[in-house]
Amino acid sequence: MKSMTLKTMLLATTAALALCGCGGTTVNATIGGTVSGLSGGTTVTLTDNGGDPIQVGSNGTFTFDVQVASNSGYNVAVQTPPIGEACTVSNGSGTVDGDGDNVTTVTVSCVTTAN
């Protein structure tokens, strides 16, 4: 009888572990930050991980539409700078933490270039 109970408990435990996945839960995070120095009437196009392009037309905050999974990388870049300006990205790459906390620390700084 004890052997049957032990086998039943082992089978139930195995089934429960299989159902839970035991790999943890993936949480998605938004990637974003702040644009500054952008001249009025211009736009800068940014990408994350080589895709998900967004056009930003004013100074202030931005957030990409596509979220990034926890423990996955992000890499923000300027795809198309505004005409007559140069923009640099700081804090633009990293890894989303295991909790999937949103990234809000990317900064894009634009300056007027000499013609």
MARLUMGU-105998 format. One record per residue: chain; residue number from 1; x, y, z of N, C-alpha, C, O in turn. Coordinates in steps of 0.1 Angstrom, whole numbers. Layout:
unit->A pos->NUM nxx->X nyy->Y nzz->Z caxx->X cayy->Y cazz->Z cxx->X cyy->Y czz->Z oxx->X oyy->Y ozz->Z
...
This chain:
unit->A pos->1 nxx->8 nyy->-12 nzz->0 caxx->0 cayy->0 cazz->0 cxx->9 cyy->13 czz->0 oxx->6 oyy->22 ozz->-7
unit->A pos->2 nxx->19 nyy->12 nzz->8 caxx->28 cayy->24 cazz->9 cxx->35 cyy->26 czz->-5 oxx->37 oyy->38 ozz->-9
unit->A pos->3 nxx->38 nyy->15 nzz->-11 caxx->45 cayy->17 cazz->-24 cxx->35 cyy->23 czz->-35 oxx->40 oyy->31 ozz->-43
unit->A pos->4 nxx->22 nyy->20 nzz->-34 caxx->13 cayy->25 cazz->-43 cxx->10 cyy->40 czz->-40 oxx->9 oyy->48 ozz->-50
unit->A pos->5 nxx->10 nyy->44 nzz->-28 caxx->8 cayy->58 cazz->-24 cxx->20 cyy->66 czz->-28 oxx->19 oyy->77 ozz->-33
unit->A pos->6 nxx->32 nyy->61 nzz->-27 caxx->44 cayy->68 cazz->-31 cxx->45 cyy->69 czz->-46 oxx->48 oyy->80 ozz->-51
unit->A pos->7 nxx->41 nyy->59 nzz->-53 caxx->40 cayy->60 cazz->-68 cxx->30 cyy->71 czz->-72 oxx->33 oyy->78 ozz->-81
unit->A pos->8 nxx->19 nyy->71 nzz->-66 caxx->8 cayy->80 cazz->-69 cxx->13 cyy->95 czz->-66 oxx->11 oyy->104 ozz->-75
unit->A pos->9 nxx->20 nyy->97 nzz->-55 caxx->25 cayy->110 cazz->-52 cxx->35 cyy->114 czz->-62 oxx->36 oyy->126 ozz->-66
unit->A pos->10 nxx->44 nyy->105 nzz->-66 caxx->55 cayy->108 cazz->-75 cxx->49 cyy->112 czz->-89 oxx->53 oyy->121 ozz->-95
unit->A pos->11 nxx->39 nyy->104 nzz->-93 caxx->32 cayy->107 cazz->-106 cxx->25 cyy->121 czz->-105 oxx->26 oyy->128 ozz->-115
unit->A pos->12 nxx->18 nyy->124 nzz->-94 caxx->11 cayy->136 cazz->-93 cxx->21 cyy->148 czz->-93 oxx->19 oyy->158 ozz->-99
unit->A pos->13 nxx->33 nyy->146 nzz->-86 caxx->43 cayy->157 cazz->-86 cxx->49 cyy->159 czz->-99 oxx->51 oyy->171 ozz->-104
unit->A pos->14 nxx->51 nyy->148 nzz->-107 caxx->57 cayy->150 cazz->-120 cxx->47 cyy->157 czz->-129 oxx->51 oyy->165 ozz->-137
unit->A pos->15 nxx->34 nyy->153 nzz->-128 caxx->24 cayy->160 cazz->-136 cxx->23 cyy->175 czz->-133 oxx->22 oyy->183 ozz->-142
unit->A pos->16 nxx->23 nyy->178 nzz->-120 caxx->23 cayy->192 cazz->-116 cxx->34 cyy->200 czz->-121 oxx->33 oyy->211 ozz->-126
unit->A pos->17 nxx->46 nyy->194 nzz->-121 caxx->58 cayy->201 cazz->-126 cxx->57 cyy->203 czz->-141 oxx->62 oyy->214 ozz->-146
unit->A pos->18 nxx->52 nyy->193 nzz->-148 caxx->51 cayy->195 cazz->-162 cxx->41 cyy->205 czz->-166 oxx->43 oyy->213 ozz->-176
unit->A pos->19 nxx->30 nyy->207 nzz->-158 caxx->20 cayy->217 cazz->-161 cxx->25 cyy->231 czz->-159 oxx->22 oyy->240 ozz->-166
unit->A pos->20 nxx->33 nyy->233 nzz->-148 caxx->38 cayy->246 cazz->-145 cxx->49 cyy->251 czz->-154 oxx->51 oyy->263 ozz->-155
unit->A pos->21 nxx->55 nyy->242 nzz->-161 caxx->66 cayy->246 cazz->-170 cxx->79 cyy->248 czz->-163 oxx->90 oyy->245 ozz->-168
unit->A pos->22 nxx->79 nyy->252 nzz->-150 caxx->91 cayy->254 cazz->-142 cxx->102 cyy->261 czz->-148 oxx->113 oyy->261 ozz->-144
unit->A pos->23 nxx->99 nyy->268 nzz->-159 caxx->109 cayy->276 cazz->-166 cxx->108 cyy->291 czz->-162 oxx->115 oyy->299 ozz->-167
unit->A pos->24 nxx->99 nyy->294 nzz->-153 caxx->96 cayy->308 cazz->-150 cxx->87 cyy->314 czz->-160 oxx->83 oyy->308 ozz->-170
unit->A pos->25 nxx->83 nyy->326 nzz->-157 caxx->74 cayy->333 cazz->-166 cxx->81 cyy->344 czz->-173 oxx->89 oyy->352 ozz->-167
unit->A pos->26 nxx->79 nyy->345 nzz->-186 caxx->85 cayy->356 cazz->-193 cxx->76 cyy->368 czz->-192 oxx->64 oyy->367 ozz->-195
unit->A pos->27 nxx->82 nyy->380 nzz->-189 caxx->74 cayy->392 cazz->-188 cxx->80 cyy->402 czz->-198 oxx->92 oyy->402 ozz->-200
unit->A pos->28 nxx->71 nyy->409 nzz->-205 caxx->75 cayy->418 cazz->-215 cxx->77 cyy->432 czz->-209 oxx->69 oyy->436 ozz->-200
unit->A pos->29 nxx->86 nyy->440 nzz->-215 caxx->89 cayy->453 cazz->-210 cxx->88 cyy->463 czz->-222 oxx->92 oyy->459 ozz->-233
unit->A pos->30 nxx->84 nyy->475 nzz->-220 caxx->85 cayy->485 cazz->-230 cxx->99 cyy->492 czz->-229 oxx->105 oyy->492 ozz->-219
unit->A pos->31 nxx->104 nyy->496 nzz->-241 caxx->116 cayy->503 cazz->-242 cxx->114 cyy->517 czz->-246 oxx->106 oyy->520 ozz->-256
unit->A pos->32 nxx->119 nyy->527 nzz->-239 caxx->117 cayy->541 cazz->-242 cxx->127 cyy->550 czz->-235 oxx->136 oyy->545 ozz->-229
unit->A pos->33 nxx->124 nyy->563 nzz->-237 caxx->133 cayy->572 cazz->-231 cxx->129 cyy->586 czz->-234 oxx->117 oyy->589 ozz->-235
unit->A pos->34 nxx->139 nyy->595 nzz->-237 caxx->136 cayy->609 cazz->-239 cxx->144 cyy->614 czz->-251 oxx->156 oyy->611 ozz->-253
unit->A pos->35 nxx->138 nyy->623 nzz->-259 caxx->145 cayy->630 cazz->-270 cxx->146 cyy->644 czz->-266 oxx->137 oyy->650 ozz->-260
unit->A pos->36 nxx->158 nyy->650 nzz->-268 caxx->160 cayy->664 cazz->-266 cxx->168 cyy->671 czz->-277 oxx->175 oyy->664 ozz->-284
unit->A pos->37 nxx->167 nyy->684 nzz->-279 caxx->174 cayy->691 cazz->-289 cxx->169 cyy->691 czz->-303 oxx->174 oyy->697 ozz->-312
unit->A pos->38 nxx->158 nyy->684 nzz->-304 caxx->151 cayy->683 cazz->-318 cxx->145 cyy->696 czz->-322 oxx->137 oyy->702 ozz->-314
unit->A pos->39 nxx->149 nyy->701 nzz->-334 caxx->143 cayy->714 cazz->-338 cxx->129 cyy->712 czz->-342 oxx->124 oyy->701 ozz->-347
unit->A pos->40 nxx->121 nyy->723 nzz->-341 caxx->107 cayy->722 cazz->-345 cxx->105 cyy->719 czz->-359 oxx->113 oyy->724 ozz->-368
unit->A pos->41 nxx->95 nyy->711 nzz->-362 caxx->92 cayy->708 cazz->-376 cxx->101 cyy->697 czz->-382 oxx->100 oyy->693 ozz->-394
unit->A pos->42 nxx->109 nyy->690 nzz->-374 caxx->117 cayy->679 cazz->-378 cxx->113 cyy->666 czz->-371 oxx->107 oyy->667 ozz->-361
unit->A pos->43 nxx->118 nyy->655 nzz->-376 caxx->115 cayy->642 cazz->-370 cxx->128 cyy->634 czz->-370 oxx->137 oyy->636 ozz->-379
unit->A pos->44 nxx->129 nyy->625 nzz->-361 caxx->140 cayy->615 cazz->-360 cxx->133 cyy->602 czz->-360 oxx->124 oyy->599 ozz->-352
unit->A pos->45 nxx->138 nyy->592 nzz->-368 caxx->133 cayy->579 cazz->-368 cxx->143 cyy->570 czz->-360 oxx->155 oyy->569 ozz->-363
unit->A pos->46 nxx->137 nyy->563 nzz->-350 caxx->145 cayy->554 cazz->-341 cxx->140 cyy->540 czz->-344 oxx->129 oyy->537 ozz->-347
unit->A pos->47 nxx->150 nyy->530 nzz->-342 caxx->146 cayy->516 cazz->-342 cxx->151 cyy->510 czz->-329 oxx->160 oyy->514 ozz->-322
unit->A pos->48 nxx->145 nyy->498 nzz->-326 caxx->149 cayy->490 cazz->-315 cxx->152 cyy->476 czz->-321 oxx->143 oyy->470 ozz->-327
unit->A pos->49 nxx->164 nyy->471 nzz->-318 caxx->168 cayy->458 cazz->-324 cxx->167 cyy->457 czz->-339 oxx->163 oyy->446 ozz->-344
unit->A pos->50 nxx->169 nyy->468 nzz->-346 caxx->169 cayy->468 cazz->-360 cxx->155 cyy->469 czz->-366 oxx->154 oyy->468 ozz->-379
unit->A pos->51 nxx->145 nyy->470 nzz->-358 caxx->131 cayy->470 cazz->-363 cxx->123 cyy->479 czz->-355 oxx->128 oyy->488 ozz->-348
unit->A pos->52 nxx->110 nyy->478 nzz->-356 caxx->100 cayy->486 cazz->-349 cxx->103 cyy->501 czz->-350 oxx->104 oyy->508 ozz->-340
unit->A pos->53 nxx->104 nyy->506 nzz->-362 caxx->107 cayy->520 cazz->-363 cxx->96 cyy->529 czz->-358 oxx->84 oyy->527 ozz->-360
unit->A pos->54 nxx->100 nyy->540 nzz->-351 caxx->91 cayy->550 cazz->-347 cxx->97 cyy->564 czz->-351 oxx->109 oyy->566 ozz->-350
unit->A pos->55 nxx->88 nyy->573 nzz->-355 caxx->91 cayy->587 cazz->-358 cxx->88 cyy->595 czz->-346 oxx->77 oyy->595 ozz->-341
unit->A pos->56 nxx->98 nyy->603 nzz->-341 caxx->96 cayy->612 cazz->-330 cxx->97 cyy->626 czz->-336 oxx->107 oyy->630 ozz->-342
unit->A pos->57 nxx->86 nyy->634 nzz->-333 caxx->86 cayy->647 cazz->-339 cxx->86 cyy->659 czz->-329 oxx->84 oyy->670 ozz->-333
unit->A pos->58 nxx->89 nyy->655 nzz->-317 caxx->90 cayy->666 cazz->-307 cxx->99 cyy->661 czz->-295 oxx->101 oyy->649 ozz->-293
unit->A pos->59 nxx->105 nyy->671 nzz->-288 caxx->112 cayy->667 cazz->-276 cxx->103 cyy->661 czz->-266 oxx->91 oyy->666 ozz->-264
unit->A pos->60 nxx->108 nyy->652 nzz->-258 caxx->100 cayy->646 cazz->-248 cxx->102 cyy->631 czz->-248 oxx->112 oyy->626 ozz->-253
unit->A pos->61 nxx->92 nyy->624 nzz->-242 caxx->93 cayy->609 cazz->-241 cxx->89 cyy->602 czz->-253 oxx->81 oyy->607 ozz->-261
unit->A pos->62 nxx->94 nyy->590 nzz->-255 caxx->90 cayy->581 cazz->-265 cxx->90 cyy->567 czz->-260 oxx->97 oyy->564 ozz->-250
unit->A pos->63 nxx->82 nyy->558 nzz->-266 caxx->81 cayy->544 cazz->-263 cxx->79 cyy->536 czz->-275 oxx->70 oyy->539 ozz->-283
unit->A pos->64 nxx->87 nyy->525 nzz->-277 caxx->85 cayy->517 cazz->-289 cxx->72 cyy->508 czz->-287 oxx->68 oyy->505 ozz->-276
unit->A pos->65 nxx->66 nyy->505 nzz->-298 caxx->54 cayy->497 cazz->-298 cxx->56 cyy->483 czz->-294 oxx->48 oyy->477 ozz->-287
unit->A pos->66 nxx->67 nyy->477 nzz->-299 caxx->70 cayy->463 cazz->-297 cxx->77 cyy->461 czz->-284 oxx->87 oyy->468 ozz->-282
unit->A pos->67 nxx->72 nyy->453 nzz->-275 caxx->78 cayy->450 cazz->-262 cxx->89 cyy->440 czz->-263 oxx->90 oyy->432 ozz->-273
unit->A pos->68 nxx->98 nyy->440 nzz->-253 caxx->110 cayy->431 cazz->-253 cxx->108 cyy->422 czz->-241 oxx->105 oyy->426 ozz->-230
unit->A pos->69 nxx->111 nyy->409 nzz->-243 caxx->109 cayy->399 cazz->-232 cxx->120 cyy->401 czz->-221 oxx->131 oyy->406 ozz->-224
unit->A pos->70 nxx->116 nyy->398 nzz->-209 caxx->126 cayy->398 cazz->-198 cxx->138 cyy->390 czz->-202 oxx->137 oyy->380 ozz->-208
unit->A pos->71 nxx->150 nyy->394 nzz->-197 caxx->163 cayy->388 cazz->-200 cxx->166 cyy->388 czz->-214 oxx->175 oyy->380 ozz->-219
unit->A pos->72 nxx->160 nyy->397 nzz->-222 caxx->164 cayy->398 cazz->-236 cxx->170 cyy->412 czz->-239 oxx->168 oyy->421 ozz->-231
unit->A pos->73 nxx->177 nyy->413 nzz->-249 caxx->184 cayy->425 cazz->-252 cxx->176 cyy->435 czz->-260 oxx->166 oyy->432 ozz->-267
unit->A pos->74 nxx->180 nyy->448 nzz->-259 caxx->174 cayy->458 cazz->-267 cxx->186 cyy->467 czz->-272 oxx->197 oyy->468 ozz->-266
unit->A pos->75 nxx->184 nyy->473 nzz->-284 caxx->194 cayy->481 cazz->-290 cxx->188 cyy->492 czz->-298 oxx->183 oyy->490 ozz->-309
unit->A pos->76 nxx->187 nyy->504 nzz->-292 caxx->181 cayy->516 cazz->-298 cxx->191 cyy->523 czz->-307 oxx->202 oyy->526 ozz->-303
unit->A pos->77 nxx->187 nyy->527 nzz->-319 caxx->196 cayy->534 cazz->-328 cxx->188 cyy->544 czz->-336 oxx->175 oyy->543 ozz->-337
unit->A pos->78 nxx->195 nyy->554 nzz->-341 caxx->189 cayy->564 cazz->-350 cxx->189 cyy->558 czz->-364 oxx->200 oyy->555 ozz->-370
unit->A pos->79 nxx->177 nyy->556 nzz->-370 caxx->176 cayy->551 cazz->-384 cxx->178 cyy->562 czz->-394 oxx->185 oyy->562 ozz->-403
unit->A pos->80 nxx->170 nyy->573 nzz->-391 caxx->170 cayy->585 cazz->-400 cxx->171 cyy->597 czz->-391 oxx->161 oyy->600 ozz->-384
unit->A pos->81 nxx->182 nyy->604 nzz->-392 caxx->183 cayy->617 cazz->-384 cxx->174 cyy->628 czz->-391 oxx->171 oyy->627 ozz->-403
unit->A pos->82 nxx->171 nyy->638 nzz->-383 caxx->164 cayy->650 cazz->-389 cxx->173 cyy->657 czz->-399 oxx->186 oyy->657 ozz->-397
unit->A pos->83 nxx->168 nyy->663 nzz->-409 caxx->176 cayy->671 cazz->-419 cxx->182 cyy->682 czz->-411 oxx->176 oyy->690 ozz->-404
unit->A pos->84 nxx->195 nyy->684 nzz->-413 caxx->203 cayy->695 cazz->-407 cxx->206 cyy->692 czz->-392 oxx->211 oyy->701 ozz->-385
unit->A pos->85 nxx->204 nyy->680 nzz->-387 caxx->208 cayy->677 cazz->-374 cxx->215 cyy->663 czz->-373 oxx->214 oyy->655 ozz->-381
unit->A pos->86 nxx->222 nyy->662 nzz->-362 caxx->228 cayy->649 cazz->-359 cxx->223 cyy->645 czz->-345 oxx->222 oyy->653 ozz->-336
unit->A pos->87 nxx->220 nyy->632 nzz->-343 caxx->214 cayy->627 cazz->-331 cxx->223 cyy->615 czz->-326 oxx->226 oyy->606 ozz->-333
unit->A pos->88 nxx->225 nyy->615 nzz->-313 caxx->232 cayy->604 cazz->-307 cxx->224 cyy->598 czz->-296 oxx->215 oyy->604 ozz->-290
unit->A pos->89 nxx->226 nyy->585 nzz->-294 caxx->218 cayy->577 cazz->-285 cxx->228 cyy->573 czz->-273 oxx->239 oyy->568 ozz->-275
unit->A pos->90 nxx->223 nyy->575 nzz->-261 caxx->230 cayy->571 cazz->-249 cxx->221 cyy->561 czz->-241 oxx->209 oyy->562 ozz->-241
unit->A pos->91 nxx->227 nyy->552 nzz->-234 caxx->220 cayy->542 cazz->-227 cxx->210 cyy->534 czz->-236 oxx->200 oyy->530 ozz->-232
unit->A pos->92 nxx->214 nyy->532 nzz->-249 caxx->205 cayy->527 cazz->-258 cxx->206 cyy->512 czz->-260 oxx->198 oyy->506 ozz->-267
unit->A pos->93 nxx->215 nyy->505 nzz->-253 caxx->215 cayy->491 cazz->-254 cxx->217 cyy->484 czz->-240 oxx->223 oyy->490 ozz->-231
unit->A pos->94 nxx->211 nyy->473 nzz->-239 caxx->212 cayy->465 cazz->-226 cxx->203 cyy->453 czz->-226 oxx->199 oyy->449 ozz->-237
unit->A pos->95 nxx->200 nyy->448 nzz->-214 caxx->192 cayy->437 cazz->-213 cxx->181 cyy->440 czz->-203 oxx->183 oyy->445 ozz->-192
unit->A pos->96 nxx->168 nyy->437 nzz->-207 caxx->157 cayy->438 cazz->-198 cxx->159 cyy->429 czz->-186 oxx->163 oyy->418 ozz->-188
unit->A pos->97 nxx->157 nyy->434 nzz->-174 caxx->159 cayy->426 cazz->-162 cxx->149 cyy->415 czz->-161 oxx->139 oyy->414 ozz->-169
unit->A pos->98 nxx->152 nyy->405 nzz->-153 caxx->144 cayy->393 cazz->-151 cxx->129 cyy->396 czz->-147 oxx->120 oyy->388 ozz->-149
unit->A pos->99 nxx->127 nyy->407 nzz->-141 caxx->113 cayy->411 cazz->-136 cxx->105 cyy->417 czz->-148 oxx->93 oyy->420 ozz->-147
unit->A pos->100 nxx->112 nyy->421 nzz->-159 caxx->105 cayy->427 cazz->-170 cxx->102 cyy->442 czz->-168 oxx->92 oyy->447 ozz->-173
unit->A pos->101 nxx->110 nyy->448 nzz->-159 caxx->108 cayy->463 cazz->-157 cxx->110 cyy->471 czz->-170 oxx->119 oyy->468 ozz->-177
unit->A pos->102 nxx->101 nyy->480 nzz->-172 caxx->102 cayy->489 cazz->-184 cxx->115 cyy->497 czz->-184 oxx->120 oyy->501 ozz->-173
unit->A pos->103 nxx->121 nyy->498 nzz->-195 caxx->133 cayy->506 cazz->-197 cxx->129 cyy->520 czz->-201 oxx->122 oyy->522 ozz->-211
unit->A pos->104 nxx->133 nyy->530 nzz->-193 caxx->129 cayy->544 cazz->-196 cxx->141 cyy->553 czz->-197 oxx->139 oyy->566 ozz->-196
unit->A pos->105 nxx->153 nyy->548 nzz->-197 caxx->165 cayy->556 cazz->-195 cxx->173 cyy->558 czz->-208 oxx->184 oyy->564 ozz->-208
unit->A pos->106 nxx->167 nyy->555 nzz->-220 caxx->174 cayy->558 cazz->-233 cxx->173 cyy->573 czz->-235 oxx->162 oyy->579 ozz->-234
unit->A pos->107 nxx->184 nyy->579 nzz->-239 caxx->183 cayy->593 cazz->-242 cxx->188 cyy->595 czz->-256 oxx->199 oyy->590 ozz->-261
unit->A pos->108 nxx->181 nyy->603 nzz->-264 caxx->185 cayy->607 cazz->-278 cxx->187 cyy->622 czz->-277 oxx->178 oyy->630 ozz->-275
unit->A pos->109 nxx->199 nyy->626 nzz->-280 caxx->203 cayy->640 cazz->-280 cxx->206 cyy->645 czz->-295 oxx->214 oyy->639 ozz->-301
unit->A pos->110 nxx->199 nyy->655 nzz->-299 caxx->200 cayy->660 cazz->-312 cxx->207 cyy->674 czz->-312 oxx->204 oyy->682 ozz->-303
unit->A pos->111 nxx->215 nyy->677 nzz->-322 caxx->221 cayy->691 cazz->-323 cxx->221 cyy->695 czz->-338 oxx->222 oyy->686 ozz->-347
unit->A pos->112 nxx->220 nyy->708 nzz->-340 caxx->220 cayy->713 cazz->-354 cxx->235 cyy->712 czz->-359 oxx->244 oyy->714 ozz->-352
unit->A pos->113 nxx->236 nyy->707 nzz->-372 caxx->249 cayy->706 cazz->-378 cxx->251 cyy->718 czz->-387 oxx->242 oyy->724 ozz->-392
unit->A pos->114 nxx->264 nyy->721 nzz->-389 caxx->268 cayy->733 cazz->-397 cxx->266 cyy->729 czz->-412 oxx->269 oyy->718 ozz->-416
unit->A pos->115 nxx->260 nyy->738 nzz->-420 caxx->258 cayy->735 cazz->-434 cxx->270 cyy->739 czz->-442 oxx->270 oyy->737 ozz->-454
